[in-house]
Amino acid sequence: MNEIAAGLGRPVRYTQISPEDFVVTLRAYVPEDIVRLLNELFTVTLDGRNTQVMHGVDEALGRPARDFAEYVRKTVAAGTWTV
């Protein structure tokens, strides 16, 4: 979040919610099988087991993985996050 805020030159806020709150809120909008799928996806994504960049990035994108700071610089330069 800090890298994005620095790149944009303005504060960026993020409010983390618990997995339980996520599931409760989601149930109002999507079927239960999708709730379970998304809960599993975000649990696996956010629990820390996937923090290392793996070779699959090269295979999937056809290029090496980029550093997040480089991604932020290019995204800001492209105007993607301009409001």
Distance bins in CASP14 RR format, pairs under 12 A and 6 or more apart:
PFRMAT RR
TARGET T0000
AUTHOR 0000-0000-0000
RMODE 2
METHOD distances of the structure
MODEL  1
1 7 0 0 0 0 0 1 0 0 0 0 0
1 8 0 0 0 0 0 1 0 0 0 0 0
1 11 0 0 0 0 1 0 0 0 0 0 0
1 12 1 0 1 0 0 0 0 0 0 0 0
1 13 0 0 0 0 1 0 0 0 0 0 0
1 14 1 0 1 0 0 0 0 0 0 0 0
1 15 0 0 0 0 0 1 0 0 0 0 0
1 16 0 0 0 0 0 1 0 0 0 0 0
1 68 0 0 0 0 0 1 0 0 0 0 0
1 72 0 0 0 0 0 1 0 0 0 0 0
2 8 0 0 0 0 0 1 0 0 0 0 0
2 9 0 0 0 0 0 1 0 0 0 0 0
2 11 0 0 0 0 0 1 0 0 0 0 0
2 12 0 0 0 0 1 0 0 0 0 0 0
2 13 0 0 0 0 0 1 0 0 0 0 0
2 14 0 0 0 0 0 1 0 0 0 0 0
2 68 0 0 0 0 0 1 0 0 0 0 0
2 69 0 0 0 0 0 1 0 0 0 0 0
2 72 0 0 0 0 0 1 0 0 0 0 0
3 9 0 0 0 0 0 1 0 0 0 0 0
3 12 0 0 0 0 1 0 0 0 0 0 0
3 67 0 0 0 0 1 0 0 0 0 0 0
3 68 1 0 0 1 0 0 0 0 0 0 0
3 69 1 0 1 0 0 0 0 0 0 0 0
3 70 0 0 0 0 0 1 0 0 0 0 0
3 71 0 0 0 0 1 0 0 0 0 0 0
3 72 1 0 1 0 0 0 0 0 0 0 0
3 73 0 0 0 0 1 0 0 0 0 0 0
3 75 0 0 0 0 0 1 0 0 0 0 0
3 76 0 0 0 0 0 1 0 0 0 0 0
4 10 0 0 0 0 1 0 0 0 0 0 0
4 11 0 0 0 0 0 1 0 0 0 0 0
4 12 1 0 1 0 0 0 0 0 0 0 0
4 13 0 0 0 0 0 1 0 0 0 0 0
4 14 0 0 0 0 1 0 0 0 0 0 0
4 68 0 0 0 0 1 0 0 0 0 0 0
4 69 0 0 0 0 1 0 0 0 0 0 0
4 71 0 0 0 0 1 0 0 0 0 0 0
4 72 1 0 1 0 0 0 0 0 0 0 0
4 73 0 0 0 0 0 1 0 0 0 0 0
4 75 0 0 0 0 1 0 0 0 0 0 0
4 76 0 0 0 0 1 0 0 0 0 0 0
4 80 0 0 0 0 0 1 0 0 0 0 0
4 81 1 0 0 1 0 0 0 0 0 0 0
5 11 1 0 1 0 0 0 0 0 0 0 0
5 12 1 0 1 0 0 0 0 0 0 0 0
5 13 0 0 0 0 1 0 0 0 0 0 0
5 14 0 0 0 0 1 0 0 0 0 0 0
5 72 0 0 0 0 1 0 0 0 0 0 0
5 76 0 0 0 0 0 1 0 0 0 0 0
5 81 0 0 0 0 0 1 0 0 0 0 0
6 12 0 0 0 0 1 0 0 0 0 0 0
6 68 0 0 0 0 0 1 0 0 0 0 0
6 69 0 0 0 0 1 0 0 0 0 0 0
6 72 1 0 0 1 0 0 0 0 0 0 0
6 73 0 0 0 0 0 1 0 0 0 0 0
6 76 0 0 0 0 1 0 0 0 0 0 0
7 68 0 0 0 0 0 1 0 0 0 0 0
7 69 0 0 0 0 1 0 0 0 0 0 0
7 70 0 0 0 0 0 1 0 0 0 0 0
7 71 0 0 0 0 0 1 0 0 0 0 0
7 72 1 0 1 0 0 0 0 0 0 0 0
7 73 1 0 0 1 0 0 0 0 0 0 0
7 74 0 0 0 0 0 1 0 0 0 0 0
7 75 0 0 0 0 1 0 0 0 0 0 0
7 76 1 0 1 0 0 0 0 0 0 0 0
7 77 0 0 0 0 1 0 0 0 0 0 0
7 79 0 0 0 0 0 1 0 0 0 0 0
7 80 0 0 0 0 0 1 0 0 0 0 0
7 81 0 0 0 0 1 0 0 0 0 0 0
7 82 0 0 0 0 0 1 0 0 0 0 0
8 72 0 0 0 0 1 0 0 0 0 0 0
8 73 0 0 0 0 0 1 0 0 0 0 0
8 75 0 0 0 0 1 0 0 0 0 0 0
8 76 1 0 0 1 0 0 0 0 0 0 0
8 77 0 0 0 0 0 1 0 0 0 0 0
8 79 0 0 0 0 1 0 0 0 0 0 0
8 80 0 0 0 0 0 1 0 0 0 0 0
8 81 1 0 0 1 0 0 0 0 0 0 0
8 82 0 0 0 0 1 0 0 0 0 0 0
8 83 0 0 0 0 1 0 0 0 0 0 0
9 72 0 0 0 0 0 1 0 0 0 0 0
9 76 0 0 0 0 1 0 0 0 0 0 0
9 81 0 0 0 0 0 1 0 0 0 0 0
9 82 0 0 0 0 0 1 0 0 0 0 0
10 76 0 0 0 0 0 1 0 0 0 0 0
10 81 0 0 0 0 1 0 0 0 0 0 0
10 82 0 0 0 0 0 1 0 0 0 0 0
10 83 0 0 0 0 1 0 0 0 0 0 0
12 72 0 0 0 0 0 1 0 0 0 0 0
12 76 0 0 0 0 0 1 0 0 0 0 0
12 81 0 0 0 0 1 0 0 0 0 0 0
12 83 0 0 0 0 0 1 0 0 0 0 0
15 21 0 0 0 0 0 1 0 0 0 0 0
15 22 0 0 0 0 0 1 0 0 0 0 0
16 22 0 0 0 0 1 0 0 0 0 0 0
16 42 0 0 0 0 0 1 0 0 0 0 0
16 46 0 0 0 0 1 0 0 0 0 0 0
17 23 0 0 0 0 1 0 0 0 0 0 0
17 24 0 0 0 0 1 0 0 0 0 0 0
17 25 1 0 0 1 0 0 0 0 0 0 0
17 26 0 0 0 0 0 1 0 0 0 0 0
17 42 0 0 0 0 0 1 0 0 0 0 0
17 46 0 0 0 0 0 1 0 0 0 0 0
18 24 0 0 0 0 1 0 0 0 0 0 0
18 25 0 0 0 0 0 1 0 0 0 0 0
18 39 0 0 0 0 0 1 0 0 0 0 0
18 42 0 0 0 0 0 1 0 0 0 0 0
18 43 0 0 0 0 0 1 0 0 0 0 0
18 46 0 0 0 0 0 1 0 0 0 0 0
19 25 0 0 0 0 0 1 0 0 0 0 0
19 26 0 0 0 0 0 1 0 0 0 0 0
19 35 0 0 0 0 0 1 0 0 0 0 0
19 36 0 0 0 0 0 1 0 0 0 0 0
19 38 0 0 0 0 0 1 0 0 0 0 0
19 39 1 0 0 1 0 0 0 0 0 0 0
19 40 0 0 0 0 0 1 0 0 0 0 0
19 41 0 0 0 0 0 1 0 0 0 0 0
19 42 1 0 0 1 0 0 0 0 0 0 0
19 43 1 0 0 1 0 0 0 0 0 0 0
19 44 0 0 0 0 0 1 0 0 0 0 0
19 45 0 0 0 0 0 1 0 0 0 0 0
19 46 0 0 0 0 1 0 0 0 0 0 0
19 47 0 0 0 0 1 0 0 0 0 0 0
20 26 0 0 0 0 0 1 0 0 0 0 0
20 27 0 0 0 0 0 1 0 0 0 0 0
20 35 0 0 0 0 0 1 0 0 0 0 0
20 39 0 0 0 0 1 0 0 0 0 0 0
20 42 0 0 0 0 0 1 0 0 0 0 0
20 43 0 0 0 0 0 1 0 0 0 0 0
21 27 0 0 0 0 0 1 0 0 0 0 0
21 28 0 0 0 0 0 1 0 0 0 0 0
21 39 0 0 0 0 0 1 0 0 0 0 0
21 42 0 0 0 0 0 1 0 0 0 0 0
22 28 0 0 0 0 0 1 0 0 0 0 0
22 29 0 0 0 0 0 1 0 0 0 0 0
22 30 0 0 0 0 0 1 0 0 0 0 0
22 35 0 0 0 0 1 0 0 0 0 0 0
22 36 0 0 0 0 0 1 0 0 0 0 0
22 38 1 0 0 1 0 0 0 0 0 0 0
22 39 1 0 0 1 0 0 0 0 0 0 0
22 40 0 0 0 0 0 1 0 0 0 0 0
22 41 0 0 0 0 0 1 0 0 0 0 0
22 42 1 0 0 1 0 0 0 0 0 0 0
22 43 0 0 0 0 1 0 0 0 0 0 0
22 46 0 0 0 0 0 1 0 0 0 0 0
23 29 0 0 0 0 0 1 0 0 0 0 0
23 30 0 0 0 0 0 1 0 0 0 0 0
23 32 0 0 0 0 1 0 0 0 0 0 0
23 34 0 0 0 0 0 1 0 0 0 0 0
23 35 1 0 1 0 0 0 0 0 0 0 0
23 36 0 0 0 0 1 0 0 0 0 0 0
23 37 0 0 0 0 0 1 0 0 0 0 0
23 38 0 0 0 0 1 0 0 0 0 0 0
23 39 1 0 1 0 0 0 0 0 0 0 0
23 40 0 0 0 0 0 1 0 0 0 0 0
23 41 0 0 0 0 0 1 0 0 0 0 0
23 42 0 0 0 0 1 0 0 0 0 0 0
23 43 0 0 0 0 0 1 0 0 0 0 0
24 35 0 0 0 0 1 0 0 0 0 0 0
24 39 0 0 0 0 0 1 0 0 0 0 0
25 35 0 0 0 0 1 0 0 0 0 0 0
25 38 0 0 0 0 0 1 0 0 0 0 0
25 39 0 0 0 0 0 1 0 0 0 0 0
26 32 0 0 0 0 1 0 0 0 0 0 0
26 33 0 0 0 0 0 1 0 0 0 0 0
26 34 1 0 0 1 0 0 0 0 0 0 0
26 35 1 0 1 0 0 0 0 0 0 0 0
26 36 0 0 0 0 1 0 0 0 0 0 0
26 37 0 0 0 0 0 1 0 0 0 0 0
26 38 1 0 0 1 0 0 0 0 0 0 0
26 39 1 0 0 1 0 0 0 0 0 0 0
26 41 0 0 0 0 0 1 0 0 0 0 0
26 42 0 0 0 0 1 0 0 0 0 0 0
27 33 0 0 0 0 0 1 0 0 0 0 0
27 34 0 0 0 0 1 0 0 0 0 0 0
27 35 1 0 1 0 0 0 0 0 0 0 0
27 36 0 0 0 0 0 1 0 0 0 0 0
27 38 0 0 0 0 0 1 0 0 0 0 0
27 39 0 0 0 0 0 1 0 0 0 0 0
28 35 0 0 0 0 1 0 0 0 0 0 0
29 35 0 0 0 0 1 0 0 0 0 0 0
29 38 0 0 0 0 0 1 0 0 0 0 0
30 36 0 0 0 0 0 1 0 0 0 0 0
30 37 0 0 0 0 1 0 0 0 0 0 0
30 38 1 0 0 1 0 0 0 0 0 0 0
30 39 0 0 0 0 0 1 0 0 0 0 0
31 37 0 0 0 0 1 0 0 0 0 0 0
31 38 0 0 0 0 0 1 0 0 0 0 0
32 38 0 0 0 0 0 1 0 0 0 0 0
32 39 0 0 0 0 0 1 0 0 0 0 0
33 39 0 0 0 0 0 1 0 0 0 0 0
33 40 0 0 0 0 0 1 0 0 0 0 0
34 40 0 0 0 0 0 1 0 0 0 0 0
34 41 0 0 0 0 0 1 0 0 0 0 0
35 41 0 0 0 0 0 1 0 0 0 0 0
35 42 0 0 0 0 0 1 0 0 0 0 0
36 42 0 0 0 0 0 1 0 0 0 0 0
36 43 0 0 0 0 0 1 0 0 0 0 0
37 43 0 0 0 0 0 1 0 0 0 0 0
37 44 0 0 0 0 0 1 0 0 0 0 0
38 44 0 0 0 0 0 1 0 0 0 0 0
38 45 0 0 0 0 0 1 0 0 0 0 0
38 46 0 0 0 0 0 1 0 0 0 0 0
39 45 0 0 0 0 0 1 0 0 0 0 0
39 46 0 0 0 0 0 1 0 0 0 0 0
39 47 0 0 0 0 0 1 0 0 0 0 0
40 46 0 0 0 0 0 1 0 0 0 0 0
40 47 0 0 0 0 0 1 0 0 0 0 0
41 47 0 0 0 0 0 1 0 0 0 0 0
41 50 0 0 0 0 0 1 0 0 0 0 0
42 48 0 0 0 0 0 1 0 0 0 0 0
42 50 0 0 0 0 0 1 0 0 0 0 0
43 49 0 0 0 0 1 0 0 0 0 0 0
43 50 0 0 0 0 0 1 0 0 0 0 0
44 50 1 0 0 1 0 0 0 0 0 0 0
44 51 0 0 0 0 0 1 0 0 0 0 0
45 51 0 0 0 0 0 1 0 0 0 0 0
50 56 0 0 0 0 0 1 0 0 0 0 0
50 57 0 0 0 0 0 1 0 0 0 0 0
51 68 0 0 0 0 0 1 0 0 0 0 0
52 65 0 0 0 0 0 1 0 0 0 0 0
53 60 0 0 0 0 0 1 0 0 0 0 0
53 61 0 0 0 0 0 1 0 0 0 0 0
53 64 0 0 0 0 1 0 0 0 0 0 0
53 65 1 0 1 0 0 0 0 0 0 0 0
53 66 0 0 0 0 1 0 0 0 0 0 0
53 67 0 0 0 0 1 0 0 0 0 0 0
53 68 0 0 0 0 1 0 0 0 0 0 0
53 71 0 0 0 0 0 1 0 0 0 0 0
54 60 0 0 0 0 1 0 0 0 0 0 0
54 64 0 0 0 0 0 1 0 0 0 0 0
54 65 0 0 0 0 1 0 0 0 0 0 0
55 61 0 0 0 0 0 1 0 0 0 0 0
55 62 0 0 0 0 0 1 0 0 0 0 0
55 64 0 0 0 0 1 0 0 0 0 0 0
55 65 0 0 0 0 1 0 0 0 0 0 0
56 62 0 0 0 0 1 0 0 0 0 0 0
56 63 0 0 0 0 0 1 0 0 0 0 0
56 64 0 0 0 0 0 1 0 0 0 0 0
56 65 0 0 0 0 1 0 0 0 0 0 0
57 63 0 0 0 0 1 0 0 0 0 0 0
57 64 1 0 0 1 0 0 0 0 0 0 0
57 65 1 0 1 0 0 0 0 0 0 0 0
57 66 0 0 0 0 1 0 0 0 0 0 0
57 67 0 0 0 0 0 1 0 0 0 0 0
57 71 0 0 0 0 0 1 0 0 0 0 0
58 64 1 0 1 0 0 0 0 0 0 0 0
58 65 1 0 0 1 0 0 0 0 0 0 0
58 66 0 0 0 0 0 1 0 0 0 0 0
59 65 0 0 0 0 0 1 0 0 0 0 0
64 70 0 0 0 0 0 1 0 0 0 0 0
65 71 0 0 0 0 1 0 0 0 0 0 0
66 72 0 0 0 0 1 0 0 0 0 0 0
66 73 0 0 0 0 1 0 0 0 0 0 0
66 74 0 0 0 0 1 0 0 0 0 0 0
66 75 0 0 0 0 0 1 0 0 0 0 0
67 73 0 0 0 0 1 0 0 0 0 0 0
67 74 0 0 0 0 0 1 0 0 0 0 0
68 74 0 0 0 0 0 1 0 0 0 0 0
68 75 0 0 0 0 0 1 0 0 0 0 0
69 75 0 0 0 0 0 1 0 0 0 0 0
69 76 0 0 0 0 0 1 0 0 0 0 0
70 76 0 0 0 0 0 1 0 0 0 0 0
70 77 0 0 0 0 0 1 0 0 0 0 0
71 77 0 0 0 0 0 1 0 0 0 0 0
71 78 0 0 0 0 0 1 0 0 0 0 0
71 80 0 0 0 0 0 1 0 0 0 0 0
71 81 0 0 0 0 0 1 0 0 0 0 0
72 78 0 0 0 0 0 1 0 0 0 0 0
72 79 0 0 0 0 0 1 0 0 0 0 0
72 80 0 0 0 0 0 1 0 0 0 0 0
72 81 0 0 0 0 1 0 0 0 0 0 0
73 79 0 0 0 0 0 1 0 0 0 0 0
73 80 0 0 0 0 0 1 0 0 0 0 0
73 81 0 0 0 0 0 1 0 0 0 0 0
74 80 0 0 0 0 1 0 0 0 0 0 0
74 81 0 0 0 0 0 1 0 0 0 0 0
75 81 1 0 0 1 0 0 0 0 0 0 0
75 82 0 0 0 0 0 1 0 0 0 0 0
76 82 0 0 0 0 1 0 0 0 0 0 0
END
